[in-house]
């Protein structure tokens, strides 16, 4: 398995304890963290606080903020950002990279198949109704040509590190994943905070993300449009990810448009410019499927463009990511991803899934019912914590109620063991303390698949909490992916 | 070529920063003048408040209270804080079009005036507070000038700045010189305050020496070729940037914008300066302000809110 990880005996002795990114279970510092740990030790509490303040000021000045509405006025806050980078050695990254590439290739093939011949459904590998009845399945996409079979051009997968040190995929985000601007901004900030350690560590650069994204988007344009016009479509300035939309548009040199800037005429999409209408070839849309075209999807949407989907069907414009990709990151389909990889690529999944029980299968349902006190049960269609049972924390009555609900509608439920996230050192109230983290790398797929050597590490800032979402008190930190020869170099203080 | 919405936002950034700067300067001069309790001081307060469009303010508020409200009142659509907040809101909407350096300057000013501690900072030293806003807005304009491409977007930003400036200075001159009911301004202190309000004291002194006369002030603020706040200078810039922006428009509507701006520029360039009478300025000022309003409307018709039917590809 993990070739790079030094297997520590103590890890195996304490199966329940989370894996710590810096400290081994025996109490030693992992070698790839040594330089940073040394550097931090030379800094006083005041030094660290000063650096944290500088870091926050950098984010505030750049306007990397979200707005908190309340009372008479609204204030802008920065998303909490932690000073200390999370470090991933080269060999571990190599495996993540290979695993993510394999996974996205298979998922794109899966999407091309279910929106085409549906071979995988006919072969019974994935249940037909599971796909075709999913709310995220878009019948409108059936038999529509997508260049390079690249449906999910931008993918942000959530990985977690399990107690045994191995990474596993918790979730695939194939719709409109966000967070990449934080990856880039965190990097800017940590270069300022630990310049010496950064230089000596041999950190792989993430700076090329914007131009790789642009190249990916351009590769989706029709061959006969030699200099394709790419735009970023945002819901507008009140969207919580607006900063990211503007940031990517600026770094790609692509116009940032809103629905009201676009016009469809004769199945062509134009934007309103100062000098008249100008044709658009590729739309990197940061608007959900439901809202992109009131004529095809939700009628009450004011964010989209009437007629956009027909222009897409006519092949006059490309929408990235393609509508309907959500069916491949559905909670129930997730359980089949290892099978999907084996079906299309004939390979075993390099990155494992979290073990998932599908209540639709009678044997698995019986297992779930018998172990309700140990499992987390989720409703397939729900998100945001609704319709969820956390077995270990539920009362007997709640479990009994849920058991009835599962028996009544087994297809709507999946169950997973309670997951454990790894921890990484964070600066909390002036002291260094471990907090739970996950990992969101970003994968681009157009003509080819590219994994950016970096990621967004999300942090659950509340002690013991496993919730990393920024809406619920989560923060983030920079992620250093080391070059192959990085280890063993002396760090400059 | 740029998005119509983006051009609109850049134009309004220009208008709002210029408005904020002018308001800050007016408040500062007014507060400074009213430290003395003389007739001239209340004349200065009247001019300042009329120029910002607050006719009835002297009845209820002291100059300090009026200046505080003008600076920090977020409810008041005309306050400095509101103008800065709107400028920044527009900048946020076109964040991809302005450079980081430019954005940072504006964001910094905004964060300062909306800080809960701002009213205390104002109380501790209103003059320093207002002075800092003006200085920071100069930095903003400097950063824009030094880091942004001087292309189309830049032209819309400057169109906003100069059109707003022409209207604000025009309004100030109207208050001082166009009202036939009032007797002419003669007080030395009031006249220097007027020059300060237009940021013109030092350039005026260099041009005319310390001989401060109402007619010369009017001549300077209306017709000086090089002073950046004179009507002649601002209208020349409006014409320059409007012609620059219209160059890319193939549609025939562009001609009317150019014609309007060209006429306004010529009106001030070839005005009969020698025979200018102090109380004869009113008619010219009214014409100039009307034409500025017409140019504003034409910018919209030409670049932003044009009817789609006219521009669809054949």
Interface residues (C-beta under 8 A of the other chain):
Chain A: X60 X61 X62 X63 X73 X232 X236 X237 X242 X243 X246 X247 X249 X250 X255 X256 X257 X258 X260 X261 X263 X265 X268 X270 X271 X272 X273 X274 X275 X276 X277 X278 X279
Chain B: X1 X2 X3 X4 X5 X6 X7 X74 X89 X92 X93 X94 X95 X96 X97 X100 X103 X104 X107 X108 X111 X152 X156 X245 X248 X249 X250 X251 X303 X304 X306 X308 X311 X312 X313
